[in-house]
Amino acid sequence: MRTTHLTHRIRFMVAAACAAALSLFMLPAVSAQGTMTQTATSTQRDTRTWHVRVGEETAHQAIQGMAFLPGTIWINAGDRITWTANSGEIHTVTFLATGQSLKPFDPFDPNQLRPRGGSHYDGRSYYNSGIMSSDEAPVLPAWRSYTLTFDKTGTFTYWCLVHGVMMKGVVHVRPEGTSYPFSQGQYDRRSALHAQRIFADGWRLWVSTALRATSRTSFFGADDGVAMVMRFIRPTSRVRVGQTVTWRNVGMAAPHTVTFGPERANIFVPYGDPTHFSGGQLNSGIVTPGGSFTVRFTKAGTYPYICALHDNLGMVGTVIVSGA
């Protein structure tokens, strides 16, 4: 096991801060729920608990989805919603206060990292789930679920602070006793189809990016505001002594690093000499969308590397350097 002075959770948060800052320049993209047959009705004055998944991921975490599923839900006053983390990537469920604007994620702000507000939503104040993740044992506090009771009628928008305008949800609260347009089962079936579309989008993105890769050009995954590929695309490069490898970030939001050797305390700052690398410690620092990082190898050998922000999701690679 490699030694590190920064937890994966802190790295995730700083990576998310970069992603959220970039996402504020994008228009919200919310998938419509589509047309469903109205079969679930109720006129009883009962209360219900509804369930929403937070995030999506494939079995090996290679593709991450930025979505609440379902993204739009209709409930009645007095009902509750429980949001459950469904990915290793971190997210939040956040209702902004009246007049409050969505800002870039701040990984050091306790109001964003921890739960805020009570258990009953008042329709106007700041309510936050805190950091949510499906990780079994996160280093910093993270929650698997978050529940709110809605007593006020109205239409309420919420966000993931980590991914900004790319990840939005809507809750419609009608008067108590109103007929429900959809059942939980219908929401679940539509959400399953939505998740499959996210994964299909991620696989297409992976393949289209891989077609551009060569032994000397790799890519920092890819993302398009819907799916994120959390892998180096062409993770194994084979070059000769004196040749270079370039990593390019062609995504829309996610930042990454190329990090060789034991990590230093601050992996967000570049260190080492990429123009004459023969082993040891080397780090690109944060490479944001549109950026790149090039390393010239001056000694034969096998050099493993990682993205220090996403290696726990499997984002690792190797450069194999043969003699001149």
Backbone bond lengths (Angstrom), bond angles and torsions (degrees), N, CA, C in turn:
res aa  C-N    CA-C-N  psi(-1)  N-CA   C-N-CA  omega(-1)  CA-C   N-CA-C  phi
1 M - - - 1.490 - - 1.516 108.61 -
2 R 1.326 117.52 134.15 1.450 120.34 -176.24 1.520 110.70 -78.64
3 T 1.310 115.61 152.51 1.458 121.88 179.15 1.507 109.68 -91.21
4 T 1.315 116.85 139.00 1.456 120.66 178.17 1.505 109.58 -148.72
5 H 1.331 116.61 149.38 1.456 121.88 -179.70 1.519 112.35 -97.60
6 L 1.333 116.71 -8.26 1.456 120.07 178.18 1.511 108.78 -118.85
7 T 1.279 117.93 138.36 1.447 121.52 178.18 1.506 110.26 -74.33
8 H 1.348 115.43 154.61 1.452 119.38 174.96 1.513 110.77 -60.78
9 R 1.315 116.75 -33.78 1.458 118.74 -178.44 1.522 111.37 -63.18
10 I 1.361 117.42 -42.39 1.460 119.75 179.08 1.522 109.71 -64.01
11 R 1.331 116.82 -41.29 1.460 119.13 179.99 1.517 111.17 -63.44
12 F 1.327 116.42 -40.83 1.449 120.24 177.12 1.511 110.43 -57.42
13 M 1.341 115.68 -42.44 1.450 119.03 -175.47 1.527 111.60 -67.86
14 V 1.328 116.85 -41.12 1.464 119.02 179.66 1.525 109.99 -69.29
15 A 1.331 116.55 -38.52 1.464 119.18 175.42 1.507 110.12 -60.83
16 A 1.320 116.06 -41.98 1.456 120.02 -179.82 1.515 111.48 -64.98
17 A 1.330 116.73 -35.27 1.465 119.47 178.72 1.516 110.34 -60.22
18 C 1.348 116.51 -42.25 1.462 119.64 178.30 1.521 110.39 -64.89
19 A 1.347 116.23 -43.21 1.457 119.69 -178.05 1.513 111.44 -64.15
20 A 1.336 116.69 -43.05 1.463 119.54 -177.93 1.517 111.28 -67.04
21 A 1.335 117.32 -36.88 1.467 119.96 179.24 1.518 110.36 -61.93
22 L 1.344 115.77 -40.52 1.457 118.74 179.70 1.519 111.33 -71.14
23 S 1.340 116.76 -35.56 1.456 120.04 -175.22 1.510 112.85 -68.63
24 L 1.343 118.31 -19.48 1.457 120.30 -179.71 1.521 112.16 -65.71
25 F 1.336 116.94 -17.18 1.460 120.42 179.37 1.522 111.91 -90.16
26 M 1.350 115.80 1.89 1.451 119.83 -178.72 1.517 109.63 -104.45
27 L 1.308 116.87 152.65 1.447 120.35 176.07 1.511 109.25 -77.25
28 P 1.333 118.44 146.12 1.466 120.32 177.39 1.522 109.80 -59.79
29 A 1.338 113.70 139.45 1.454 118.99 176.37 1.510 107.76 -127.33
30 V 1.312 116.00 104.23 1.453 120.81 -176.83 1.507 108.09 -116.83
31 S 1.332 117.75 127.34 1.444 121.19 -179.47 1.524 110.10 -72.73
32 A 1.317 115.54 134.72 1.450 119.19 176.15 1.515 109.38 -70.24
33 Q 1.303 117.26 150.23 1.452 120.66 -179.22 1.521 111.60 -76.40
34 G 1.349 117.37 -14.49 1.444 120.13 178.77 1.524 110.86 82.34
35 T 1.315 115.97 -173.97 1.456 121.34 -179.21 1.505 109.70 -100.29
36 M 1.330 115.99 126.65 1.448 120.97 177.82 1.523 108.52 -123.95
37 T 1.310 115.48 149.29 1.452 119.87 177.32 1.514 109.72 -71.79
38 Q 1.313 116.93 131.45 1.453 120.66 -178.12 1.516 108.38 -82.80
39 T 1.334 115.94 101.32 1.456 120.77 -179.10 1.507 112.81 -119.34
40 A 1.363 117.06 -19.14 1.455 119.52 -176.04 1.517 109.18 -99.14
41 T 1.300 116.94 113.39 1.450 121.31 178.58 1.509 110.23 -128.22
42 S 1.336 114.74 152.65 1.452 120.21 176.87 1.506 108.94 -157.23
43 T 1.308 116.34 130.41 1.449 120.90 175.68 1.521 110.74 -114.95
44 Q 1.336 116.35 5.87 1.450 119.93 179.71 1.524 109.14 -76.15
45 R 1.320 114.68 152.03 1.463 119.81 179.11 1.533 108.94 -89.76
46 D 1.309 116.07 55.96 1.449 120.82 175.76 1.524 108.81 -101.90
47 T 1.318 115.79 169.57 1.462 120.78 174.78 1.511 108.31 -117.97
48 R 1.319 114.94 151.23 1.453 120.02 -176.26 1.531 110.20 -130.75
49 T 1.320 114.07 158.74 1.456 121.26 172.36 1.523 107.73 -110.61
50 W 1.323 115.89 123.44 1.461 122.74 -178.86 1.522 109.18 -106.33
51 H 1.329 116.30 155.92 1.465 120.67 -173.53 1.523 111.00 -125.11
52 V 1.349 115.26 133.41 1.466 122.87 178.92 1.519 108.34 -129.49
53 R 1.332 117.19 133.18 1.462 121.73 176.94 1.521 109.75 -86.66
54 V 1.331 116.12 143.98 1.461 122.39 -179.31 1.523 108.37 -113.10
55 G 1.335 116.36 107.55 1.458 121.01 -178.47 1.520 111.75 82.66
56 E 1.317 114.92 162.94 1.462 123.28 176.97 1.513 108.49 -143.16
57 E 1.334 117.38 152.06 1.464 120.41 174.89 1.514 109.92 -156.26
58 T 1.327 115.67 152.29 1.452 120.51 174.30 1.522 109.39 -75.86
59 A 1.325 115.86 172.29 1.463 120.68 -171.19 1.519 112.57 -56.45
60 H 1.326 118.08 -38.43 1.464 121.46 -177.61 1.528 112.10 -102.59
61 Q 1.318 116.36 17.20 1.466 123.03 174.47 1.528 113.56 65.00
62 A 1.326 117.28 13.43 1.463 119.81 -178.10 1.514 111.43 -68.56
63 I 1.334 117.47 -35.12 1.463 121.48 179.53 1.515 108.38 -117.47
64 Q 1.325 115.22 126.13 1.459 122.70 179.78 1.532 108.65 -112.60
65 G 1.320 115.64 137.96 1.462 120.61 178.51 1.512 111.45 -108.34
66 M 1.325 116.23 137.05 1.462 121.70 178.97 1.525 108.14 -100.94
67 A 1.333 116.61 85.29 1.464 119.26 -176.56 1.518 110.55 -159.36
68 F 1.342 114.62 147.73 1.453 121.81 164.00 1.526 106.32 -94.71
69 L 1.315 117.75 133.37 1.460 121.14 -177.93 1.523 110.15 -127.97
70 P 1.349 117.37 114.30 1.462 126.97 -0.57 1.522 112.12 -74.00
71 G 1.318 115.98 153.10 1.460 120.61 -179.97 1.512 113.35 -78.60
72 T 1.336 117.08 -24.81 1.459 122.32 177.06 1.518 108.45 -131.81
73 I 1.325 116.74 134.60 1.465 120.20 -176.64 1.519 109.47 -140.56
74 W 1.344 116.17 142.68 1.462 123.04 178.56 1.530 108.59 -109.94
75 I 1.324 116.27 123.36 1.456 121.11 179.67 1.528 108.70 -133.67
76 N 1.338 116.83 177.97 1.454 121.98 177.39 1.519 110.84 -112.89
77 A 1.310 115.61 157.52 1.462 120.10 176.97 1.531 109.44 -56.35
78 G 1.310 115.39 134.96 1.457 121.60 -176.69 1.514 113.90 97.02
79 D 1.339 117.32 -15.36 1.464 120.86 178.31 1.523 110.79 -76.96
80 R 1.327 113.96 162.54 1.465 121.09 176.48 1.521 109.75 -118.90
81 I 1.336 114.97 154.09 1.469 121.40 169.79 1.518 108.22 -122.69
82 T 1.328 116.15 133.32 1.459 122.11 172.16 1.524 108.56 -111.51
83 W 1.322 116.30 119.09 1.463 122.53 174.50 1.525 108.49 -94.45
84 T 1.324 117.84 134.56 1.464 122.01 -177.75 1.525 109.80 -124.52
85 A 1.335 116.21 128.75 1.470 121.18 178.59 1.518 109.77 -61.93
86 N 1.336 115.71 134.11 1.457 120.31 -174.93 1.527 111.99 -129.98
87 S 1.338 116.92 20.59 1.469 120.03 179.38 1.521 110.06 -157.38
88 G 1.340 115.65 159.41 1.458 120.71 175.58 1.514 112.54 -73.89
89 E 1.341 117.30 -24.69 1.452 120.99 173.49 1.523 109.05 -64.46
90 I 1.317 118.05 144.32 1.462 120.62 -178.13 1.524 111.22 -84.15
91 H 1.333 115.24 149.47 1.458 122.88 178.80 1.525 108.74 -146.66
92 T 1.331 116.38 171.28 1.462 121.79 167.98 1.522 108.57 -135.15
93 V 1.336 115.24 161.05 1.459 123.23 167.06 1.521 105.52 -114.48
94 T 1.327 117.51 112.61 1.470 120.46 -169.36 1.527 111.28 -136.20
95 F 1.334 115.69 121.52 1.453 122.72 171.81 1.525 107.23 -99.44
96 L 1.323 117.08 119.06 1.456 121.08 -179.04 1.526 110.30 -77.68
97 A 1.322 115.77 152.79 1.466 120.59 176.44 1.520 110.02 -70.39
98 T 1.319 116.80 157.88 1.463 121.78 177.06 1.530 110.40 -54.80
99 G 1.313 117.23 125.27 1.454 121.94 -179.30 1.505 114.95 85.02
100 Q 1.317 118.22 -6.90 1.468 121.77 -179.70 1.521 109.70 -82.84
101 S 1.324 117.03 136.66 1.464 121.05 -179.53 1.527 110.37 -100.37
102 L 1.314 114.85 154.72 1.455 121.33 177.79 1.517 109.50 -76.57
103 K 1.321 116.62 125.55 1.463 121.62 -177.31 1.523 110.15 -121.30
104 P 1.343 117.92 165.47 1.469 120.26 176.99 1.515 111.60 -56.44
105 F 1.308 115.40 144.42 1.456 121.74 -179.33 1.522 111.09 -63.48
106 D 1.314 116.20 134.15 1.462 122.70 177.93 1.524 108.35 -112.50
107 P 1.340 118.41 105.65 1.463 120.81 -174.84 1.520 114.11 -70.42
108 F 1.329 117.76 -1.19 1.466 120.12 179.58 1.528 111.99 -115.24
109 D 1.324 117.08 9.05 1.460 121.72 -179.50 1.531 109.21 -94.88
110 P 1.339 118.99 112.63 1.465 120.22 -178.61 1.519 113.26 -62.03
111 N 1.341 117.50 -24.71 1.461 119.63 177.57 1.523 112.08 -68.03
112 Q 1.341 116.67 -20.50 1.452 120.87 177.00 1.523 111.65 -97.72
113 L 1.329 116.58 -28.93 1.458 120.32 -176.48 1.519 113.10 -81.35
114 R 1.335 117.67 -27.67 1.463 121.07 -171.72 1.534 111.18 -121.72
115 P 1.339 116.50 160.17 1.469 119.72 179.31 1.522 111.72 -59.91
116 R 1.321 115.51 141.81 1.460 122.83 176.57 1.526 108.52 -138.54
117 G 1.349 116.46 148.46 1.451 121.07 -176.95 1.518 109.52 89.46
118 G 1.304 116.29 169.40 1.456 120.30 -179.18 1.518 112.44 -89.60
119 S 1.322 115.57 -158.73 1.456 121.39 -179.50 1.525 112.13 -94.36
120 H 1.363 117.55 -9.85 1.459 122.69 178.17 1.523 108.38 -116.94
121 Y 1.330 116.69 118.65 1.459 121.52 -176.49 1.528 109.99 -75.11
122 D 1.353 116.07 129.46 1.471 119.84 -177.23 1.526 113.48 -94.03
123 G 1.344 117.09 -1.95 1.450 120.02 175.13 1.510 115.59 85.09
124 R 1.346 118.57 -1.20 1.473 118.73 -176.05 1.528 113.80 -143.64
125 S 1.323 118.69 -16.35 1.463 121.76 -173.82 1.526 111.26 -100.36
126 Y 1.331 114.94 172.23 1.465 121.91 -179.82 1.530 109.65 -80.25
127 Y 1.324 116.09 121.78 1.461 122.14 176.49 1.522 107.66 -126.87
128 N 1.325 116.30 134.13 1.461 120.25 -175.91 1.523 110.11 -141.96
129 S 1.332 115.42 138.23 1.470 121.59 179.32 1.517 113.00 -75.02
130 G 1.346 116.96 -19.59 1.454 120.23 -164.50 1.520 109.21 79.34
131 I 1.314 116.81 178.87 1.465 121.70 -178.62 1.522 109.77 -65.89
132 M 1.328 115.97 130.09 1.462 121.96 177.89 1.523 109.88 -116.85
133 S 1.323 115.60 139.06 1.462 121.53 179.53 1.517 108.57 -158.40
134 S 1.331 115.58 150.37 1.460 120.48 176.04 1.517 112.66 -88.91
135 D 1.350 117.60 1.60 1.461 120.25 177.26 1.516 110.02 -56.47
136 E 1.329 116.10 141.26 1.458 120.24 -177.56 1.522 112.60 -69.42
137 A 1.316 117.95 -39.25 1.471 120.61 -175.71 1.524 109.99 -139.98
138 P 1.317 118.22 70.68 1.464 120.22 179.08 1.516 111.42 -62.38
139 V 1.323 116.24 147.13 1.457 120.59 -177.25 1.518 110.91 -70.96
140 L 1.331 117.13 -44.54 1.455 121.24 174.11 1.519 108.82 -97.10
141 P 1.322 118.29 158.01 1.465 119.90 -177.70 1.521 112.26 -55.77
142 A 1.309 115.69 128.48 1.456 122.50 174.66 1.512 107.46 -143.11
143 W 1.301 115.86 146.97 1.448 120.95 -174.03 1.515 110.76 -111.16
144 R 1.330 115.88 142.49 1.456 121.15 178.64 1.522 112.03 -83.64
145 S 1.347 117.43 -27.03 1.454 119.09 -177.70 1.524 110.64 -147.04
146 Y 1.329 114.93 164.38 1.460 122.47 -177.90 1.523 107.13 -151.21
147 T 1.339 117.06 131.83 1.460 121.42 -176.20 1.521 110.61 -127.60
148 L 1.332 116.13 134.60 1.462 122.55 174.46 1.520 109.58 -130.61
149 T 1.321 115.73 141.71 1.458 122.37 170.88 1.530 108.55 -99.42
150 F 1.327 116.50 135.67 1.460 121.81 -176.99 1.527 109.53 -108.33
151 D 1.329 116.30 109.66 1.463 122.00 -179.38 1.524 112.39 -98.00
152 K 1.316 117.77 -21.02 1.458 122.92 -177.17 1.525 110.08 -100.09
153 T 1.323 116.57 139.49 1.457 119.91 174.76 1.531 109.71 -80.59
154 G 1.318 115.87 155.80 1.456 120.55 179.49 1.517 110.67 144.01
155 T 1.321 115.93 -179.60 1.473 122.85 176.02 1.514 107.64 -111.74
156 F 1.318 116.28 123.01 1.462 121.76 -172.31 1.536 110.00 -124.56
157 T 1.324 115.25 127.70 1.464 122.24 178.89 1.520 109.89 -99.08
158 Y 1.305 115.83 140.54 1.468 119.97 175.67 1.525 109.06 -134.45
159 W 1.339 114.97 164.31 1.463 121.67 -171.96 1.520 111.06 -136.27
160 C 1.309 115.24 160.47 1.463 121.20 161.03 1.521 106.25 -92.72
161 L 1.330 117.53 116.26 1.460 120.41 -179.68 1.521 111.85 -62.11
162 V 1.315 117.13 -29.64 1.463 121.10 -176.53 1.528 111.16 -67.99
163 H 1.332 117.34 -40.89 1.463 120.91 -173.79 1.521 113.33 -109.64
164 G 1.326 117.54 6.78 1.451 121.66 170.41 1.510 114.47 58.71
165 V 1.332 116.10 -139.32 1.458 120.95 -173.28 1.522 112.87 -67.99
166 M 1.326 118.61 -11.64 1.454 120.61 179.04 1.521 111.70 -74.38
167 M 1.344 118.22 -14.94 1.466 119.89 -174.16 1.520 108.94 -134.86
168 K 1.333 114.74 99.60 1.461 122.72 -171.90 1.519 110.24 -131.01
169 G 1.327 116.83 145.40 1.456 122.04 175.14 1.514 110.90 -133.14
170 V 1.333 116.55 160.32 1.467 121.98 -178.97 1.528 108.96 -135.23
171 V 1.342 115.76 135.53 1.459 122.50 175.29 1.528 108.05 -118.76
172 H 1.325 117.03 121.85 1.458 122.61 173.71 1.524 107.75 -100.25
173 V 1.330 116.76 118.41 1.461 121.19 -179.92 1.520 108.52 -110.18
174 R 1.341 116.98 117.39 1.465 121.94 179.40 1.523 110.21 -104.73
175 P 1.305 118.54 171.61 1.471 120.29 -178.98 1.530 111.88 -60.92
176 E 1.290 115.50 152.44 1.455 121.75 177.75 1.529 109.92 -57.28
177 G 1.319 116.18 137.81 1.454 120.95 179.33 1.508 114.48 91.09
178 T 1.341 118.42 -6.39 1.465 121.08 178.08 1.531 109.73 -67.58
179 S 1.312 116.21 143.60 1.464 120.58 177.64 1.529 110.08 -63.77
180 Y 1.317 116.31 134.54 1.463 120.81 178.38 1.527 109.62 -79.14
181 P 1.318 119.30 130.77 1.463 120.46 179.98 1.518 113.45 -73.72
182 F 1.341 117.64 -29.17 1.456 121.24 -176.92 1.525 109.69 -138.53
183 S 1.301 116.06 151.29 1.462 121.85 174.84 1.520 109.93 -91.16
184 Q 1.335 116.79 166.64 1.466 120.12 175.51 1.521 110.75 -60.72
185 G 1.325 116.22 -37.75 1.462 119.52 178.72 1.510 112.54 -61.44
186 Q 1.333 116.76 -39.18 1.464 119.64 177.78 1.524 111.08 -66.81
187 Y 1.330 116.57 -42.88 1.463 119.13 175.94 1.527 110.66 -58.80
188 D 1.332 116.59 -42.82 1.460 120.32 -177.28 1.520 111.19 -64.61
189 R 1.319 116.60 -40.72 1.465 118.96 -179.69 1.522 111.40 -67.05
190 R 1.332 116.19 -41.82 1.459 118.79 177.12 1.530 111.34 -65.86
191 S 1.335 115.92 -37.05 1.473 119.38 179.03 1.519 111.06 -65.29
192 A 1.332 116.73 -38.42 1.467 120.04 178.51 1.528 110.55 -62.56
193 L 1.332 117.12 -40.47 1.459 120.43 177.23 1.525 110.96 -66.27
194 H 1.336 116.39 -40.05 1.468 120.59 178.07 1.521 110.43 -62.08
195 A 1.336 116.83 -42.75 1.465 120.33 179.03 1.526 110.83 -61.15
196 Q 1.324 117.01 -40.89 1.461 119.62 179.32 1.528 111.14 -64.42
197 R 1.341 116.67 -35.98 1.471 119.22 176.62 1.527 110.69 -66.27
198 I 1.339 116.90 -38.36 1.463 120.11 176.91 1.522 110.09 -61.28
199 F 1.330 116.54 -46.63 1.464 120.11 -178.32 1.528 110.84 -65.16
200 A 1.335 116.80 -41.35 1.461 119.59 178.27 1.523 110.68 -61.97
201 D 1.328 116.15 -40.37 1.464 120.39 176.78 1.520 110.10 -61.68
202 G 1.337 116.92 -41.87 1.462 120.55 179.37 1.520 112.57 -64.03
203 W 1.348 116.78 -41.54 1.463 119.16 179.46 1.520 111.02 -65.72
204 R 1.342 116.55 -41.27 1.480 119.13 178.18 1.518 110.52 -62.81
205 L 1.325 115.42 -40.38 1.455 119.87 179.09 1.522 110.83 -63.20
206 W 1.328 116.51 -41.09 1.465 122.23 178.82 1.525 110.26 -61.32
207 V 1.336 116.61 -48.56 1.461 120.45 -176.93 1.522 110.89 -65.73
208 S 1.321 117.46 -45.66 1.469 119.41 -178.00 1.523 111.66 -63.74
209 T 1.315 117.30 -33.99 1.467 120.23 177.63 1.524 110.81 -73.89
210 A 1.346 116.87 -37.88 1.464 120.61 -179.87 1.523 111.85 -62.14
211 L 1.329 117.10 -30.07 1.464 119.97 179.74 1.525 111.80 -65.51
212 R 1.313 117.14 -18.22 1.466 121.16 -179.24 1.526 112.15 -95.69
213 A 1.318 117.69 -8.27 1.464 121.09 -176.00 1.526 111.37 -83.41
214 T 1.338 115.47 151.35 1.460 122.47 173.66 1.521 107.89 -134.30
215 S 1.319 116.89 179.75 1.459 119.35 179.16 1.512 112.02 -64.46
216 R 1.335 116.81 -22.30 1.459 120.09 -178.86 1.526 113.24 -110.34
217 T 1.344 116.16 2.93 1.466 120.55 176.60 1.523 109.09 -133.85
218 S 1.309 116.02 115.56 1.463 122.41 177.83 1.521 108.54 -115.84
219 F 1.329 115.87 165.80 1.460 120.59 -178.85 1.519 110.67 -125.02
220 F 1.347 114.69 143.14 1.460 121.48 176.09 1.528 108.97 -77.59
221 G 1.316 117.72 72.24 1.448 118.73 -178.99 1.517 110.82 56.36
222 A 1.334 115.32 -150.82 1.464 121.38 177.96 1.515 107.75 -168.45
223 D 1.319 117.34 153.59 1.461 121.30 173.25 1.515 108.67 -153.41
224 D 1.335 115.39 152.67 1.469 120.37 -176.76 1.521 112.72 -134.59
225 G 1.322 118.02 20.51 1.454 120.91 -179.41 1.512 113.39 87.16
226 V 1.329 118.00 -9.59 1.467 122.89 176.86 1.519 109.80 -117.99
227 A 1.331 116.16 -52.75 1.457 122.30 -179.45 1.522 109.91 -122.44
228 M 1.318 115.65 151.69 1.458 122.27 175.93 1.530 108.68 -124.80
229 V 1.339 117.27 128.93 1.462 121.89 173.71 1.512 107.40 -92.26
230 M 1.320 117.16 111.04 1.458 121.74 -177.51 1.528 110.44 -97.07
231 R 1.311 115.28 60.65 1.466 122.72 176.19 1.529 107.92 -147.16
232 F 1.352 116.24 150.56 1.459 118.83 165.20 1.526 106.57 -70.33
233 I 1.301 116.45 129.51 1.463 120.36 -179.87 1.519 107.36 -93.65
234 R 1.306 115.93 114.14 1.464 129.94 -161.17 1.534 107.59 72.96
235 P 1.328 116.82 72.51 1.464 120.88 -175.06 1.525 114.16 -75.22
236 T 1.339 117.91 -19.46 1.466 120.63 179.05 1.524 109.37 -111.20
237 S 1.325 115.39 119.01 1.467 121.36 179.02 1.520 108.97 -112.39
238 R 1.332 117.25 139.67 1.469 122.56 177.97 1.522 108.18 -121.95
239 V 1.320 116.17 117.98 1.459 121.63 -178.97 1.520 109.11 -136.79
240 R 1.336 115.95 174.21 1.457 121.96 175.28 1.524 109.90 -105.48
241 V 1.316 115.62 161.84 1.466 120.84 176.81 1.529 109.62 -53.91
242 G 1.317 115.92 132.25 1.452 122.10 -179.31 1.515 113.98 95.19
243 Q 1.341 117.85 -12.47 1.451 120.48 179.61 1.540 110.99 -90.54
244 T 1.317 115.48 168.50 1.463 121.47 -176.83 1.523 110.86 -117.95
245 V 1.335 114.08 158.53 1.466 122.37 168.75 1.529 106.89 -125.64
246 T 1.324 116.47 135.45 1.460 121.65 179.12 1.527 109.66 -118.40
247 W 1.323 115.67 132.72 1.463 122.35 174.52 1.524 108.07 -106.98
248 R 1.324 116.66 132.14 1.462 121.35 -178.18 1.529 110.47 -120.29
249 N 1.325 115.37 139.37 1.457 121.54 176.18 1.527 108.03 -102.13
250 V 1.330 116.07 104.18 1.457 120.79 -177.33 1.529 111.46 -106.43
251 G 1.341 117.25 13.46 1.455 120.43 -179.62 1.509 112.60 -79.03
252 M 1.343 115.12 -175.34 1.457 121.71 -179.33 1.518 112.43 -102.58
253 A 1.345 117.42 -22.25 1.459 117.38 -171.56 1.522 114.11 -144.54
254 A 1.323 118.79 -38.02 1.469 120.40 -167.45 1.524 112.42 -77.52
255 P 1.328 117.99 129.53 1.463 121.85 172.19 1.529 110.11 -87.68
256 H 1.332 116.86 159.68 1.465 121.27 -179.19 1.529 108.93 -148.67
257 T 1.347 115.40 174.82 1.458 121.48 170.80 1.528 109.25 -135.09
258 V 1.350 115.39 161.14 1.470 122.90 162.47 1.515 105.43 -114.45
259 T 1.323 116.77 118.05 1.464 121.06 -173.56 1.517 109.82 -131.55
260 F 1.346 116.54 118.06 1.454 123.26 176.52 1.530 109.14 -103.24
261 G 1.326 116.15 142.41 1.463 120.99 173.87 1.516 113.07 75.14
262 P 1.344 116.16 -178.49 1.463 120.78 179.18 1.531 110.72 -58.00
263 E 1.322 115.69 136.57 1.458 120.26 -177.05 1.528 111.34 -78.73
264 R 1.301 115.10 144.08 1.459 120.53 173.39 1.527 109.77 -85.26
265 A 1.330 115.17 176.28 1.457 120.26 -175.28 1.516 112.15 -61.64
266 N 1.325 118.17 -36.31 1.453 120.63 -177.38 1.524 109.38 -119.80
267 I 1.326 115.33 95.03 1.463 118.78 -178.00 1.523 112.08 -81.32
268 F 1.319 117.52 0.23 1.457 120.73 179.77 1.521 111.99 -86.06
269 V 1.328 116.51 -7.88 1.467 122.23 178.34 1.531 108.24 -110.11
270 P 1.325 119.46 131.34 1.468 120.65 179.21 1.526 111.71 -61.38
271 Y 1.330 116.16 145.50 1.461 120.99 171.97 1.531 108.50 -150.17
272 G 1.346 115.77 160.01 1.451 121.34 -174.78 1.525 110.98 86.61
273 D 1.332 115.76 170.92 1.457 121.71 -177.54 1.525 109.62 -112.43
274 P 1.329 118.61 103.71 1.469 119.94 -177.74 1.522 113.77 -73.59
275 T 1.341 118.37 -9.83 1.465 119.88 -179.22 1.523 112.51 -84.86
276 H 1.334 117.58 -17.19 1.469 122.05 178.66 1.530 107.94 -145.40
277 F 1.336 116.32 77.87 1.464 119.51 -176.15 1.519 110.13 -103.74
278 S 1.344 114.88 123.67 1.462 120.76 178.51 1.518 111.32 -127.15
279 G 1.321 117.17 16.33 1.459 121.53 179.85 1.520 110.81 124.02
280 G 1.335 115.90 168.71 1.457 120.62 -179.90 1.519 111.58 97.04
281 Q 1.311 116.08 -148.88 1.456 121.64 -174.76 1.528 111.30 -94.98
282 L 1.311 115.27 130.33 1.455 121.85 177.29 1.520 107.97 -152.77
283 N 1.314 116.23 133.58 1.452 120.34 -177.21 1.524 110.33 -144.32
284 S 1.321 116.05 134.80 1.459 121.56 -178.62 1.515 112.95 -75.80
285 G 1.346 117.61 -19.87 1.451 119.73 -164.59 1.517 108.95 73.44
286 I 1.328 116.86 -173.11 1.461 120.63 -177.50 1.527 109.99 -71.34
287 V 1.332 115.79 124.68 1.466 121.79 174.87 1.524 107.02 -108.84
288 T 1.308 116.43 108.90 1.460 122.31 -176.93 1.524 110.53 -87.19
289 P 1.349 117.87 166.71 1.467 119.97 179.13 1.524 112.74 -51.63
290 G 1.316 114.88 133.76 1.452 121.31 -176.83 1.517 113.11 93.86
291 G 1.329 117.15 -12.09 1.462 121.33 -178.20 1.517 112.38 -93.21
292 S 1.324 115.83 172.09 1.461 121.75 179.21 1.523 109.37 -150.69
293 F 1.335 115.29 168.03 1.468 121.38 179.42 1.521 107.49 -146.97
294 T 1.341 117.57 129.19 1.458 122.89 -176.81 1.518 109.96 -121.22
295 V 1.337 115.61 136.71 1.472 121.95 178.80 1.525 108.65 -125.64
296 R 1.344 116.00 132.56 1.470 121.67 173.81 1.522 107.90 -103.10
297 F 1.344 116.30 125.89 1.462 122.33 -174.69 1.528 109.89 -98.46
298 T 1.327 116.60 126.08 1.464 121.85 -173.59 1.523 113.27 -112.42
299 K 1.333 117.42 7.34 1.458 120.35 -179.61 1.518 109.13 -148.57
300 A 1.343 115.23 138.04 1.462 119.36 178.40 1.527 109.90 -65.75
301 G 1.313 115.60 147.47 1.454 120.06 179.11 1.523 111.38 156.42
302 T 1.319 115.72 -179.17 1.462 122.82 177.24 1.518 108.15 -114.61
303 Y 1.319 116.25 123.91 1.459 121.69 -172.34 1.533 110.94 -122.18
304 P 1.324 117.89 100.87 1.468 119.47 174.75 1.518 110.73 -75.02
305 Y 1.317 115.83 149.94 1.463 120.66 178.43 1.523 108.87 -145.80
306 I 1.318 115.82 167.56 1.464 121.76 -178.46 1.527 109.49 -139.53
307 C 1.318 115.94 163.31 1.457 121.16 157.85 1.521 105.20 -90.81
308 A 1.312 116.97 113.74 1.468 120.42 -174.51 1.527 112.39 -67.87
309 L 1.326 117.61 -12.39 1.461 121.16 178.08 1.521 112.48 -89.46
310 H 1.345 116.91 -26.21 1.461 119.58 -171.71 1.522 113.14 -134.68
311 D 1.323 118.89 18.42 1.463 118.88 -177.58 1.524 112.35 -65.92
312 N 1.328 118.41 -27.88 1.460 119.18 178.83 1.526 111.91 -71.14
313 L 1.340 117.13 -12.03 1.456 120.98 172.53 1.531 110.97 -93.40
314 G 1.331 117.55 0.82 1.453 121.65 177.73 1.513 115.42 101.76
315 M 1.336 117.74 16.57 1.464 120.70 -176.96 1.517 109.62 -90.16
316 V 1.339 116.07 87.66 1.460 123.83 -177.05 1.524 108.72 -138.34
317 G 1.351 116.59 162.11 1.444 120.99 179.46 1.526 112.21 -157.11
318 T 1.328 115.57 -179.65 1.458 121.77 -178.58 1.527 110.12 -146.02
319 V 1.338 115.72 139.58 1.462 121.02 171.09 1.524 107.53 -113.17
320 I 1.328 116.54 125.91 1.467 122.21 179.01 1.528 107.52 -108.83
321 V 1.338 115.87 118.91 1.453 122.19 -174.89 1.518 108.83 -112.42
322 S 1.324 116.62 121.73 1.463 121.08 178.60 1.529 109.54 -100.72
323 G 1.344 117.00 171.27 1.454 121.73 -177.76 1.514 112.13 -62.61
324 A 1.314 115.98 159.61 1.463 120.61 -176.57 1.514 110.89 -62.89
